[in-house]
Amino acid sequence: DYTHTFVNKAYCDYFGHPPEEMLGHNFMIMIPEDYRSVLDGKLRNLSAENPFMTHEEHTVSESGEDRWQQWSDRAIFDDSGRLVEFQAVGRDITELKKVERVLLKREKELEQKNIALKEVLEQIGMEKQNIRDEIVANVENLLLPILNKLRLESSQIEGKYLDLFQCTLEEITSSFGKRINLPSFQLTRREIEVCSMIKTGLSSKEIAELLHISPNTVGRHRNKIRSKLNLIKSNHNLSTYLSSIPAN
């Protein structure tokens, strides 16, 4: 019947009542009214096979302060399986609950900040794409027509420079420049320049003429590029491979 048969000093001090006011009285009167039926159901579910349970209680002290307790209950049964008594050990977890509430509040705030940050990053991504689209449009509508006119009036060697310039512009407006400059490749500035020319289909001789270096030097650059791209033991065509480098 939930009557107190034993209470220790800590229990009495916590609730602010002397032992004589607690012994012989139903402990349910100390449980918040809206939780009594819940606790009663949990206690009645204990059995000789499953005699233990742990639960938390929210109470309000006489001073009006919210308090939280954690209780470990054990049902004691006699040899015939009849319930004899309950033993309970409790501890105050109010401070723990306060910390949990603070952490929960901060978690929600962090979640809101993450949502806001995601929106900002999406906006930045859209603005970057808009800038890229504008650059591409300017190159296609303003620069390429001028290059085409210059090509009509240029010599063969000047035409190669113009072709290279056009390819470079197209690479700037594509992702190749960013891809070939990845730190994992560790290419030098000159090697990146040679890569760009190889990708346009220029031969070693043509590259040598444009860079004012010997074909042998171009060959050494090619070998270093193949080594850094792990193509030494591969039969891949370097120009084809450069065109297929994925954007990681």
MILUMRO-875476 format. One record per residue (C-alpha): x, y negated, z negated. Coordinates in steps of 0.02 Angstrom, whole numbers, plus 50000, padded with zeros to 5 digits. Last residue first. Layout:
N
XYZ/...
//
This chain:
248
518774918152870/518494911853047/518964927153150/520464926653269/519774931653440/520534918253550/522244920753471/522124939353509/521764936553693/523254924753711/524384936853616/523904952053720/523744966053595/524944980653617/525304981453431/526884985953336/527444967753320/525654961253305/525614957653118/525094939353145/526724933353067/527714945253178/526764940353336/527084921953297/528934925253267/529074934653432/528164920853527/529274907553451/530804917453505/530104918553681/529794899753684/531624897453636/532124908853779/531034898553898/532104883453851/531394867953768/530664851853838/528964855053757/527994853753922/529334862554024/529544876553897/527664879153888/527594880654078/529004893454077/528204903353936/526584904054034/525064893353994/523424902653965/522554889853853/522844901453703/524704901353738/524704882353728/523794882053560/524914895653492/526454885553545/525814870653445/525444881853296/527224888653310/527904870853313/526934866153156/527554881853068/526434897053044/526154904052870/524764915852931/523974917752758/523934898752737/522624897352879/523164885253015/522594896653157/520824896453088/520684877653061/521314873653236/520204887153310/518594880853230/517994870553377/518004851653402/519884850853379/520064865753495/519114856653633/520224841553611/521764852553622/521104860753780/520834843453857/522584837853811/523314853853883/522374851254046/522944833054048/524744838354020/524584851254159/523854837954274/525344826754238/526474840754298/525464842754458/525314824154490/523834813854432/522464804054522/521074817054516/521594822154340/521354804254279/519524804654331/519234821354243/520104814854088/518944799654083/517404810854098/518094821753956/518354807153837/516644798753828/515204811153841/516034827553793/517234820353665/515914808853591/514644822953580/515884834553495/516334820953370/514494817453335/514134835953309/515604837153189/514954822253090/513214830053082/513974846653025/514934837752888/513334828852834/512394845352827/513764853452725/513804838652607/511914840252584/512104858952549/513474855052425/512364842252338/510904854552331/512034867952259/512674855652129/510884851352078/510464869852059/512064872551961/511624857751850/509904865051816/510684881851772/511924873151658/510494864251569/509564880751550/511124889051480/511414874251364/509654876051294/509874894751273/511534892051186/510754879351067/509294891051032/510474905551000/511504894750881/509924890350785/509434908650780/511134913150707/510924899550576/509234906650526/509864924550515/509484927550331/509774945550282/508654959950235/508734977450163/507124987450150/506615003550066/504865010050098/503965022349987/503275039949965/502605044550137/502055062850136/503095074950239/502895089550119/504675087850059/504405069550014/504555055050138/505525038750124/505255025750262/506775015050299/506744996750346/508144985650411/507574967550403/508194952050494/507614935450426/507244918650508/506824902550417/505894886950472/505904873850334/504264867950258/504944865750081/504014881450027/504964890850162/504194894850331/504434912350397/504984920750559/505304939250541/506504950350635/506434969250650/507484984750621/506775002250610/507145018850526/506105034350482/506045043050651/505845061750619/505065059050447/503945045950526/503845027350557/502365021750664/501445015050511/502865002750481/502744995850659/500844993950650/500944984850483/502274973250553/501144968250698/499624966350584/500604955050467/501404944050601/500024930850620/499864929650431/501694925650402/502374938750280/502474934550095/500704940950065/501284957250144/502384960449991/500874966749893/501134963049708/501674975249573/503364967249553/503424950049631/502954937749494/503894947849364/505464947349472/505584928149467/505064918649624/506074907049737/506014917449896/507894918549913/508184919349726/507004934149709/507824943849850/509574939949785/509054945649610/508454962849666/506664968549693/505894985549652/504124992549654/503374979249768/501684985049833/501554988850020/500005000050000/
//
